[in-house]
Amino acid sequence: MAITKIIKIKKSPGGCINYAINEEKTEKGSLVSYFECQKDNAEYIFRLAASLNKRKNDDPEAVKAYHIIQSFAKDDPISPEEANMIGMEMMERLFGGKYTFLCATHTDHGHIHNHIVMCAAMRDMTGRKLDDNLSLLHRIQKTSDEFCREHGLSVIEKKKGKAKAYKEWYEDLENPKGSKKKQLRDLIDSKIKAASDFDDFLEKMKEAGAGIDFGNSKKYGRVTKYRLPDATDKDKWHRGYNLGQGYSDEMIAKRIANRIRNQETREAKRLERAEKRKAEKAAMSKADRAIDKTKLKIRHMSDAKDISAAEYGLTKWRNKQNAMLAEKIKEKLRDKYGIDYTQIKAKLSSLEAENNRLNMSIKKNKQSIERIREMIENCKIYSETFKINQKYEKSTDQERYYERHDAELNAYTAATLFLNTTDVKKSILEDKDRCQGYIERMQQELSKLEELTEIYEQDIKKNEKNINELRRLQKEMDKYHNRSTEEI
């Protein structure tokens, strides 16, 4: 099982990055992977991207980076290299390459765990930051669980409520009936189902042999304490609110009242429906009764094979219902898709081909998006650091100057190497105004490609929904048409 948590970095991310990539914890740095940054320039790129958000740049509470920790279980069959790969792929699936990050896998403890440090600002150098809402951690945990399942690792399926103490967990594991707390909860649940109010519930608990006592709590006031029927004087009393959610005096009383109210509501509705059916039947003329028999009352084709002579009437009704359902399906195919039953296969092929075309377009767009992001990043870094490099080249004490500006100079070197593979003129980037105009044009192109890709993805989802519906309708019609003439 992989447990995830997230920490917001509001100061310089340098300390967090250095902790993550510590060579003593990552097998001399061999278990560190970088996405659009390097060991020597990661901190500078994070700071530069975050500083472009003018509205939040001076806010001491502004988030500059996120520290995501992904911990795997001790007994999970996973290697450090696989853990690192899972961390990298998880980030790609979550954020689609929009943010710079690094993933460092630590092996210094009894369990393998990833430290992922991600820049809070997007790579498009607009200063836009991650939408940090309450669902972020849930999204990360959900995606982490998906990868764990794909790699055959354990997953915590239920995480609601307060975690169990180790003693209770061990008792649940060793005792077929569960821990004493679980046995008490089961007993309480059974008596809640039979009680008319809280006092009646306590009487039924006593009748079952359970120990009942009362105590005082600063938070809850007078509280009820419970003990199992076979408990000894040495056994511990358990206050209701300590047994879990739904077991305090107030909650037990509410559960009893809700059960009774729901039962009364269900019974009242049942009687109301019965009276309504009776009244409708009494008011029906012979013609109305005949029409009622012709109404469609099934959702799926009903199989009437292997029936006895005594069931002939039921079979006749089923076949009639199947024929009516078939007509309804034909009408839906005609109105929604403009086809008949014989054209379903061709329509499915057409939709699948359309999705293949859209997927190819998305793949091509994503390649262009990634290239533009790299261009924007490196153009911005070069523009911000080339003067620092000029001073370094002119410096009389280059070693000392490098010690003071190593992050910027390393970033400049990496950006220069990238730009040498492109046809971008560095003279444009060395003029701040011209560089900004050039970057803005790329940002506009990037935004258009991202919007178009999102439209394509929505179209694919719509087509998938239609494909699933058509397959279901085809299955129903196949079942109908495969019957013999006698059965229809």
ZAVEX-721050 format. One record per residue (C-alpha): residue number from 1; residue in three letters; x, y, z. Coordinates in nm, 4 decimals, m for minus. Each point is the difference from the previous one (the first is absolute). Layout:
N
i;aa;u;v;w
NUM;ALA;X;Y;Z
...
! end
This chain:
488
i;aa;u;v;w
1;MET;0.0000;0.0000;0.0000
2;ALA;0.1289;0.3519;m0.0764
3;ILE;m0.0962;0.2762;0.2412
4;THR;0.0337;0.3568;m0.1273
5;LYS;0.0170;0.3358;0.1702
6;ILE;0.0721;0.3498;m0.1251
7;ILE;0.1922;0.2869;0.1594
8;LYS;m0.0191;0.3594;m0.1224
9;ILE;0.3366;0.1774;m0.0324
10;LYS;m0.0410;0.3725;0.0660
11;LYS;0.3674;0.0887;0.0413
12;SER;0.2849;m0.0709;m0.2406
13;PRO;m0.0350;m0.3546;m0.1397
14;GLY;0.3768;m0.0491;0.0113
15;GLY;0.0064;m0.1714;0.3391
16;CYS;m0.2746;m0.2437;m0.1002
17;ILE;0.1735;m0.0794;m0.3306
18;ASN;0.3315;m0.0638;0.1747
19;TYR;m0.1676;m0.2317;0.2523
20;ALA;m0.1742;m0.1934;m0.2783
21;ILE;0.3106;m0.0538;m0.2157
22;ASN;0.2321;m0.0839;0.2929
23;GLU;0.2473;m0.2530;m0.1425
24;GLU;0.0117;m0.1995;0.3244
25;LYS;m0.3722;m0.0705;m0.0317
26;THR;m0.0180;m0.0507;m0.3783
27;GLU;0.2908;m0.2381;m0.0647
28;LYS;0.2395;0.2785;m0.0996
29;GLY;m0.2639;0.1809;m0.2037
30;SER;m0.0786;m0.2923;m0.2315
31;LEU;m0.3636;m0.0030;0.1209
32;VAL;m0.0749;0.3638;m0.0872
33;SER;m0.1898;0.0861;m0.3197
34;TYR;m0.0563;0.3524;m0.1294
35;PHE;m0.2752;0.1369;m0.2203
36;GLU;0.1056;0.3130;m0.1914
37;CYS;0.2646;0.0921;0.2559
38;GLN;0.3374;m0.1253;0.1216
39;LYS;0.1733;m0.0383;0.3327
40;ASP;0.1903;0.3270;m0.0474
41;ASN;m0.2845;0.2199;m0.1240
42;ALA;m0.3189;m0.1387;0.1591
43;GLU;m0.0125;0.2547;0.2819
44;TYR;0.0528;0.2943;m0.2370
45;ILE;m0.2690;m0.1180;m0.2451
46;PHE;m0.2476;m0.0433;0.2884
47;ARG;0.0750;0.3496;0.1316
48;LEU;m0.0163;0.1636;m0.3437
49;ALA;m0.3339;m0.1580;m0.0956
50;ALA;m0.1589;0.0884;0.3367
51;SER;0.1313;0.3596;m0.0093
52;LEU;m0.1981;0.0758;m0.3187
53;ASN;m0.3252;m0.0031;0.1965
54;LYS;0.0049;0.3729;0.0808
55;ARG;m0.3164;m0.0085;0.2099
56;LYS;0.1334;m0.2630;0.2409
57;ASN;0.3743;0.0470;m0.0348
58;ASP;0.0389;0.2064;0.3182
59;ASP;m0.2582;m0.1934;0.2004
60;PRO;0.1802;m0.1925;0.2773
61;GLU;m0.2814;m0.2578;m0.0061
62;ALA;0.0362;m0.0623;m0.3753
63;VAL;0.0847;m0.3611;m0.0838
64;LYS;0.3224;m0.0310;m0.2004
65;ALA;0.0192;m0.3792;m0.0247
66;TYR;m0.1706;m0.3210;0.1103
67;HIS;0.1716;m0.2873;0.1784
68;ILE;m0.1869;m0.3253;m0.0710
69;ILE;0.0976;m0.3106;0.1979
70;GLN;m0.1022;m0.3413;m0.1340
71;SER;0.0767;m0.2850;0.2423
72;PHE;m0.0268;m0.3678;m0.0951
73;ALA;m0.0705;m0.2853;0.2421
74;LYS;0.2941;m0.1981;0.1402
75;ASP;m0.1263;m0.3271;m0.1450
76;ASP;m0.0861;0.1367;m0.3464
77;PRO;0.2056;m0.1760;m0.2721
78;ILE;0.1472;0.3168;m0.1452
79;SER;0.3542;0.1024;m0.0916
80;PRO;0.1336;0.3549;0.0491
81;GLU;0.0208;0.0425;m0.3780
82;GLU;m0.3643;m0.1034;m0.0471
83;ALA;m0.1070;0.2336;0.2808
84;ASN;0.1775;0.2893;m0.1715
85;MET;m0.1642;m0.0856;m0.3320
86;ILE;m0.3435;m0.0118;0.1688
87;GLY;0.0614;0.3439;0.1531
88;MET;0.0946;0.1502;m0.3374
89;GLU;m0.2933;m0.1581;m0.1867
90;MET;m0.2421;0.0998;0.2744
91;MET;0.1009;0.3658;m0.0379
92;GLU;m0.0385;m0.0188;m0.3777
93;ARG;m0.3503;m0.1445;0.0327
94;LEU;m0.0970;0.2572;0.2634
95;PHE;0.1371;0.3184;m0.1563
96;GLY;0.0758;m0.0795;m0.3657
97;GLY;0.3446;0.1600;m0.0026
98;LYS;m0.1245;0.3438;0.1063
99;TYR;0.2390;0.0320;0.2960
100;THR;0.3720;m0.0509;0.0543
101;PHE;0.0828;m0.2607;0.2639
102;LEU;0.2480;m0.2566;0.1255
103;CYS;m0.0606;m0.3418;0.1517
104;ALA;0.2504;m0.1426;0.2506
105;THR;m0.0410;m0.3549;0.1340
106;HIS;0.1339;m0.0534;0.3547
107;THR;0.1180;m0.3392;0.1237
108;ASP;0.1394;0.1055;0.3389
109;HIS;m0.3008;m0.1272;0.1988
110;GLY;m0.1750;m0.3361;0.0286
111;HIS;m0.2358;0.0925;m0.2844
112;ILE;0.0592;0.1545;m0.3421
113;HIS;m0.1471;0.3481;m0.0464
114;ASN;0.0046;0.2795;m0.2562
115;HIS;0.0624;0.3674;0.0694
116;ILE;m0.1443;0.2022;m0.2883
117;VAL;0.0674;0.3743;m0.0070
118;MET;m0.2101;0.1897;m0.2533
119;CYS;0.0044;0.3667;m0.0969
120;ALA;m0.3299;0.1701;0.0866
121;ALA;0.0051;0.2113;m0.3190
122;MET;m0.0633;m0.1304;m0.3502
123;ARG;0.2741;m0.0456;m0.2555
124;ASP;m0.1596;0.2492;m0.2411
125;MET;0.1695;0.2792;0.1994
126;THR;m0.3225;0.1963;0.0473
127;GLY;0.0180;m0.0290;0.3796
128;ARG;m0.3231;m0.2028;0.0103
129;LYS;0.0024;m0.2381;0.2939
130;LEU;m0.1482;m0.3374;0.0799
131;ASP;m0.3682;0.0077;0.0965
132;ASP;0.0594;m0.0969;0.3616
133;ASN;m0.3427;m0.1141;0.1163
134;LEU;m0.1211;m0.2567;0.2504
135;SER;m0.0134;m0.2743;m0.2630
136;LEU;0.3732;0.0140;m0.0793
137;LEU;0.1099;m0.2569;0.2599
138;HIS;m0.2905;m0.2284;m0.0931
139;ARG;0.1001;0.0185;m0.3680
140;ILE;0.3592;m0.0858;0.0860
141;GLN;m0.1017;m0.2929;0.2232
142;LYS;m0.2477;m0.1310;m0.2581
143;THR;0.2603;0.0102;m0.2795
144;SER;0.2597;m0.1600;0.2271
145;ASP;m0.2463;m0.2814;0.0755
146;GLU;m0.0614;m0.0503;m0.3722
147;PHE;0.3720;m0.0514;m0.0622
148;CYS;0.0306;m0.2334;0.2996
149;ARG;m0.2772;m0.2199;m0.1409
150;GLU;0.1591;0.0053;m0.3457
151;HIS;0.3336;m0.1143;0.1493
152;GLY;m0.1535;m0.2652;0.2255
153;LEU;0.0589;0.1912;0.3244
154;SER;m0.2345;0.0159;0.2982
155;VAL;m0.2547;0.2796;0.0368
156;ILE;m0.1937;0.1236;0.3046
157;GLU;m0.3579;m0.0366;m0.1204
158;LYS;m0.1762;0.1681;0.2955
159;LYS;0.1455;0.3017;0.1749
160;LYS;m0.3083;0.1608;0.1587
161;GLY;m0.0228;0.0604;0.3726
162;LYS;0.2588;m0.0076;0.2748
163;ALA;0.2902;m0.2420;m0.0422
164;LYS;0.0075;m0.3081;0.2219
165;ALA;0.2465;m0.0358;0.2831
166;TYR;0.2588;m0.2726;m0.0611
167;LYS;m0.1431;m0.2184;0.2812
168;GLU;m0.3509;0.0088;m0.1501
169;TRP;0.1339;m0.0657;m0.3501
170;TYR;0.1985;m0.3015;0.1260
171;GLU;m0.3019;m0.1383;0.1896
172;ASP;m0.2129;0.0318;m0.3152
173;LEU;0.2668;m0.1947;m0.1870
174;GLU;0.0396;m0.2796;0.2580
175;ASN;m0.3585;m0.0469;0.1239
176;PRO;m0.2617;m0.1230;m0.2533
177;LYS;m0.2638;0.2033;0.1866
178;GLY;0.2190;0.3091;m0.0079
179;SER;0.1287;0.2162;0.2835
180;LYS;m0.2097;0.0665;0.3100
181;LYS;m0.0842;0.3423;m0.1396
182;LYS;m0.1254;m0.1571;m0.3233
183;GLN;m0.2075;m0.2552;0.1920
184;LEU;m0.1528;0.2826;0.2053
185;ARG;m0.0801;0.1992;m0.3141
186;ASP;m0.1640;m0.3062;m0.1588
187;LEU;m0.2106;m0.0589;0.3123
188;ILE;m0.1026;0.3670;0.0186
189;ASP;m0.0909;m0.0009;m0.3727
190;SER;m0.2255;m0.3038;0.0465
191;LYS;m0.1851;0.1568;0.2958
192;ILE;m0.0421;0.3349;m0.1778
193;LYS;m0.1942;m0.1862;m0.2704
194;ALA;m0.2484;m0.1336;0.2600
195;ALA;m0.0302;0.2971;0.2416
196;SER;m0.2823;0.2541;0.0076
197;ASP;0.2038;0.2700;0.1807
198;PHE;0.3272;0.0411;0.1931
199;ASP;m0.1394;m0.1320;0.3292
200;ASP;m0.1410;m0.3051;m0.1772
201;PHE;0.3401;m0.0479;m0.1635
202;LEU;0.1728;m0.0055;0.3428
203;GLU;m0.2535;m0.2558;0.1249
204;LYS;0.0640;m0.2240;m0.2999
205;MET;0.3767;0.0293;0.0579
206;LYS;m0.0491;m0.1093;0.3625
207;GLU;m0.2225;m0.2889;m0.1123
208;ALA;0.2836;m0.1130;m0.2272
209;GLY;0.2302;m0.0064;0.3042
210;ALA;0.2068;0.3059;m0.0900
211;GLY;0.1378;0.2151;0.2787
212;ILE;m0.1526;0.3476;0.0190
213;ASP;0.1342;0.2823;0.2152
214;PHE;0.0142;0.3784;m0.0096
215;GLY;0.2746;0.2552;0.0326
216;ASN;0.0647;0.3716;m0.0492
217;SER;0.1931;0.1720;m0.2764
218;LYS;0.1030;0.3670;m0.0150
219;LYS;m0.0881;0.0062;m0.3687
220;TYR;m0.3158;m0.2175;m0.0102
221;GLY;m0.1337;0.0162;0.3574
222;ARG;m0.1688;m0.3217;0.1146
223;VAL;0.1114;m0.2906;m0.2205
224;THR;m0.0745;m0.3717;m0.0201
225;LYS;0.2696;m0.2639;0.0427
226;TYR;m0.0199;m0.3540;m0.1395
227;ARG;0.1582;m0.3381;0.0649
228;LEU;m0.0466;m0.3348;m0.1801
229;PRO;m0.2336;m0.2615;0.1520
230;ASP;0.2871;m0.2370;0.0852
231;ALA;0.2233;0.2761;0.1411
232;THR;0.1782;m0.0376;0.3341
233;ASP;0.0599;0.2656;0.2627
234;LYS;0.3463;0.0529;m0.1453
235;ASP;m0.1326;0.0789;m0.3466
236;LYS;m0.0060;0.3607;m0.1082
237;TRP;m0.3206;0.2051;m0.0309
238;HIS;m0.0465;0.1745;m0.3359
239;ARG;m0.1711;0.3357;m0.0263
240;GLY;m0.2337;0.0193;m0.2976
241;TYR;0.1717;0.2941;m0.1675
242;ASN;0.3315;m0.1903;0.0148
243;LEU;m0.1425;m0.2896;m0.2019
244;GLY;m0.0101;0.2101;m0.3160
245;GLN;m0.2313;0.2300;m0.1938
246;GLY;m0.3644;m0.0749;0.0649
247;TYR;0.0378;m0.1537;0.3479
248;SER;m0.0335;0.2970;0.2348
249;ASP;m0.3274;0.0231;0.1973
250;GLU;m0.1258;0.2775;m0.2245
251;MET;0.0857;m0.1849;m0.3220
252;ILE;m0.1541;m0.3291;0.1169
253;ALA;m0.3239;0.1839;0.0839
254;LYS;0.0068;0.1667;m0.3441
255;ARG;0.0613;m0.3319;m0.1747
256;ILE;m0.2987;m0.1574;0.1776
257;ALA;m0.2241;0.2991;m0.0814
258;ASN;0.1151;0.0016;m0.3645
259;ARG;m0.0649;m0.3736;m0.0353
260;ILE;m0.3516;0.0305;0.1395
261;ARG;m0.0750;0.3074;m0.2109
262;ASN;0.1286;m0.1718;m0.3168
263;GLN;m0.2045;m0.3116;0.0740
264;GLU;m0.3127;0.2101;0.0494
265;THR;0.0704;0.1958;m0.3185
266;ARG;0.0546;m0.3166;m0.2050
267;GLU;m0.3160;m0.1591;0.1362
268;ALA;m0.2033;0.3151;m0.0670
269;LYS;0.1299;0.0142;m0.3588
270;ARG;m0.0713;m0.3695;m0.0493
271;LEU;m0.3592;0.0462;0.1157
272;GLU;m0.0346;0.3123;m0.2122
273;ARG;0.1212;m0.1864;m0.3102
274;ALA;m0.2331;m0.2917;0.0730
275;GLU;m0.3004;0.2332;0.0378
276;LYS;0.0971;0.1878;m0.3140
277;ARG;0.0268;m0.3232;m0.2029
278;LYS;m0.3325;m0.1195;0.1416
279;ALA;m0.1711;0.3298;m0.0863
280;GLU;0.1500;0.0084;m0.3497
281;LYS;m0.1079;m0.3582;m0.0663
282;ALA;m0.3542;0.0688;0.1258
283;ALA;m0.0261;0.3081;m0.2218
284;MET;0.1225;m0.1806;m0.3121
285;SER;m0.2403;m0.0871;m0.2779
286;LYS;0.0422;m0.3175;m0.1995
287;ALA;0.1746;0.2029;m0.2692
288;ASP;0.2418;0.1516;0.2550
289;ARG;0.0846;m0.3467;0.1314
290;ALA;0.0707;m0.1152;m0.3547
291;ILE;0.2294;0.3005;m0.0583
292;ASP;0.1811;m0.0629;0.3279
293;LYS;0.0853;m0.3487;m0.1176
294;THR;0.1724;0.1472;m0.3062
295;LYS;0.2324;0.2320;0.1978
296;LEU;0.3759;m0.0654;0.0009
297;LYS;0.0982;m0.1288;0.3442
298;ILE;0.3510;m0.1393;m0.0566
299;ARG;0.3405;0.1601;m0.0574
300;HIS;0.1875;m0.2989;m0.1430
301;MET;m0.0926;m0.2836;m0.2299
302;SER;m0.1543;m0.2785;0.2080
303;ASP;0.1079;m0.3576;m0.0759
304;ALA;m0.2951;m0.2393;m0.0234
305;LYS;0.1798;m0.3200;m0.1077
306;ASP;m0.0653;m0.3411;0.1551
307;ILE;m0.3497;0.0786;0.1308
308;SER;m0.2713;m0.2450;0.0945
309;ALA;m0.3523;m0.0019;m0.1401
310;ALA;m0.1290;0.1517;0.3235
311;GLU;0.2127;0.3088;m0.0668
312;TYR;m0.1361;0.0576;m0.3488
313;GLY;m0.1892;0.3149;0.1031
314;LEU;0.3094;0.1512;0.1618
315;THR;0.2056;m0.0865;m0.3078
316;LYS;m0.2497;0.1724;m0.2251
317;TRP;0.0175;0.3124;0.2194
318;ARG;0.3804;m0.0057;m0.0026
319;ASN;0.0170;m0.0291;m0.3772
320;LYS;m0.2406;0.2905;m0.0364
321;GLN;0.2069;0.2105;0.2395
322;ASN;0.3190;m0.0912;m0.1894
323;ALA;m0.1586;0.1095;m0.3286
324;MET;m0.1031;0.3330;0.1559
325;LEU;0.3504;0.0529;0.1393
326;ALA;0.1485;m0.0777;m0.3422
327;GLU;m0.2200;0.2711;m0.1549
328;LYS;0.1118;0.2474;0.2665
329;ILE;0.3667;m0.0802;m0.0716
330;LYS;m0.0558;0.0431;m0.3744
331;GLU;m0.1604;0.3389;0.0668
332;LYS;0.2984;0.1088;0.2127
333;LEU;0.2481;m0.1139;m0.2652
334;ARG;m0.1932;0.1936;m0.2637
335;ASP;m0.0523;0.3216;0.2007
336;LYS;0.3376;0.0265;0.1760
337;TYR;0.2415;m0.1600;m0.2459
338;GLY;m0.1896;0.0067;m0.3326
339;ILE;0.0551;m0.3735;m0.0591
340;ASP;m0.1861;m0.3292;0.0237
341;TYR;0.0995;m0.3254;0.1693
342;THR;0.1959;m0.1283;m0.3003
343;GLN;0.2207;0.3134;m0.0011
344;ILE;0.1129;m0.0162;0.3636
345;LYS;0.3226;m0.1810;m0.0857
346;ALA;0.0936;0.2608;m0.2621
347;LYS;m0.0824;0.2833;0.2419
348;LEU;0.2189;m0.1587;0.2681
349;SER;0.2880;m0.0290;m0.2471
350;SER;m0.0477;0.3651;m0.0964
351;LEU;0.0059;0.1207;0.3623
352;GLU;0.3046;m0.2136;0.0826
353;ALA;0.1820;0.1330;m0.3066
354;GLU;m0.0896;0.3550;0.1043
355;ASN;0.1434;m0.0635;0.3475
356;ASN;0.3190;m0.1416;m0.1526
357;ARG;0.0347;0.3151;m0.2110
358;LEU;m0.0636;0.2219;0.3033
359;ASN;0.2547;m0.1934;0.2070
360;MET;0.2616;0.0496;m0.2715
361;SER;m0.0786;0.3724;m0.0081
362;ILE;0.0272;0.0182;0.3805
363;LYS;0.3356;m0.1790;m0.0097
364;LYS;0.1269;0.2408;m0.2659
365;ASN;m0.1321;0.3009;0.1953
366;LYS;0.1615;m0.1189;0.3227
367;GLN;0.3355;m0.0305;m0.1737
368;SER;m0.0379;0.3574;m0.1265
369;ILE;m0.1148;0.1178;0.3445
370;GLU;0.3034;m0.1566;0.1670
371;ARG;0.2353;0.1553;m0.2568
372;ILE;m0.1543;0.3467;0.0469
373;ARG;0.0216;m0.0314;0.3805
374;GLU;0.3693;m0.0857;m0.0289
375;MET;0.0520;0.2965;m0.2323
376;ILE;m0.1781;0.2417;0.2340
377;GLU;0.1891;m0.1250;0.3061
378;ASN;0.3417;0.0147;m0.1580
379;CYS;m0.0587;0.3343;m0.1728
380;LYS;m0.1067;0.1532;0.3322
381;ILE;0.2937;m0.1521;0.1889
382;TYR;0.2478;0.1187;m0.2630
383;SER;m0.1492;0.3512;0.0036
384;GLU;0.0281;0.0184;0.3793
385;THR;0.3533;m0.1431;0.0285
386;PHE;0.2050;0.1038;m0.3030
387;LYS;0.1159;0.3266;0.1665
388;ILE;0.1089;m0.1962;0.3059
389;ASN;0.2046;m0.2197;m0.2326
390;GLN;0.1544;0.3073;m0.1670
391;LYS;0.1128;0.1298;0.3400
392;TYR;0.1367;m0.3436;0.0824
393;GLU;0.2086;m0.0042;m0.3196
394;LYS;0.1364;0.3474;0.0773
395;SER;0.0591;m0.0703;0.3691
396;THR;0.3558;0.0012;0.1251
397;ASP;m0.0865;m0.2627;0.2636
398;GLN;m0.2255;m0.2401;m0.1880
399;GLU;0.0164;m0.2693;0.2679
400;ARG;m0.1368;0.2348;0.2675
401;TYR;m0.2627;0.1419;m0.2382
402;TYR;m0.1153;m0.3522;m0.0872
403;GLU;m0.0411;m0.0895;0.3692
404;ARG;m0.2380;0.2947;0.0378
405;HIS;m0.1992;m0.0639;m0.3224
406;ASP;0.0386;m0.3713;m0.0641
407;ALA;m0.3775;m0.0664;m0.0373
408;GLU;m0.0462;0.2776;m0.2589
409;LEU;0.3147;m0.0946;m0.1945
410;ASN;m0.0953;m0.3680;m0.0071
411;ALA;m0.3479;0.0947;m0.1218
412;TYR;0.1559;0.2216;m0.2700
413;THR;0.2217;m0.2840;m0.1220
414;ALA;m0.2916;m0.2453;m0.0214
415;ALA;m0.2195;0.2565;m0.1818
416;THR;0.2790;0.0811;m0.2474
417;LEU;0.0528;m0.3684;m0.0820
418;PHE;m0.3718;m0.0377;m0.0715
419;LEU;m0.0264;0.3178;m0.2099
420;ASN;0.2981;m0.1112;m0.2107
421;THR;m0.2248;m0.2802;m0.1311
422;THR;m0.2599;0.2561;m0.1198
423;ASP;m0.0033;0.2830;m0.2534
424;VAL;m0.0778;0.2669;0.2631
425;LYS;0.2242;0.3072;m0.0319
426;LYS;0.1595;0.0728;0.3359
427;SER;0.0143;0.3717;m0.0851
428;ILE;m0.3803;0.0090;0.0321
429;LEU;0.0179;m0.1565;0.3461
430;GLU;0.2658;0.2466;0.1156
431;ASP;m0.2453;0.2867;m0.0545
432;LYS;m0.2578;m0.0238;0.2804
433;ASP;m0.2865;0.1605;m0.1920
434;ARG;0.0547;m0.2038;m0.3172
435;CYS;0.0440;m0.3152;0.2091
436;GLN;m0.3257;0.0642;0.1880
437;GLY;m0.1891;0.0503;m0.3269
438;TYR;0.1472;m0.3212;m0.1409
439;ILE;m0.0952;m0.1947;0.3153
440;GLU;m0.3534;0.1443;0.0018
441;ARG;m0.0564;m0.1195;m0.3581
442;MET;0.1106;m0.3488;0.1013
443;GLN;m0.2251;0.0139;0.3063
444;GLN;m0.2989;0.0860;m0.2220
445;GLU;0.0796;m0.2921;m0.2305
446;LEU;0.0390;m0.2271;0.3035
447;SER;m0.3373;0.1090;0.1380
448;LYS;m0.1740;m0.0734;m0.3335
449;LEU;0.1533;m0.3469;m0.0214
450;GLU;m0.0988;m0.0786;0.3595
451;GLU;m0.3602;0.1107;m0.0626
452;LEU;m0.0192;m0.2015;m0.3234
453;THR;0.1406;m0.3081;0.1763
454;GLU;m0.2616;0.0349;0.2742
455;ILE;m0.2773;0.0163;m0.2643
456;TYR;0.1371;m0.3150;m0.1649
457;GLU;0.0064;m0.1813;0.3363
458;GLN;m0.3617;0.0998;0.0668
459;ASP;m0.0991;m0.1259;m0.3465
460;ILE;0.1670;m0.3341;0.0746
461;LYS;m0.1947;m0.0341;0.3249
462;LYS;m0.3253;0.0786;m0.1824
463;ASN;0.0794;m0.2559;m0.2697
464;GLU;0.0902;m0.2627;0.2619
465;LYS;m0.3363;0.0559;0.1675
466;ASN;m0.1782;m0.0467;m0.3333
467;ILE;0.2088;m0.3098;m0.0806
468;ASN;m0.0944;m0.1596;0.3319
469;GLU;m0.3685;0.0791;m0.0547
470;LEU;0.0029;m0.1360;m0.3557
471;ARG;0.1683;m0.3211;0.1140
472;ARG;m0.2664;m0.0430;0.2671
473;LEU;m0.2811;0.0588;m0.2508
474;GLN;0.1655;m0.2335;m0.2485
475;LYS;0.0214;m0.2709;0.2666
476;GLU;m0.3719;0.0388;0.0770
477;MET;m0.0972;m0.0144;m0.3675
478;ASP;0.2305;m0.2959;m0.0653
479;LYS;m0.1707;m0.1865;0.2831
480;TYR;m0.3408;0.0848;m0.1453
481;HIS;0.0800;m0.0978;m0.3611
482;ASN;0.1775;m0.3218;0.0916
483;ARG;m0.3257;m0.1501;0.1333
484;SER;m0.1956;m0.2479;m0.2016
485;THR;m0.3208;0.1004;m0.1817
486;GLU;m0.2116;m0.2042;0.2396
487;GLU;0.1369;0.1876;0.3029
488;ILE;m0.0554;0.3420;m0.1546
! end
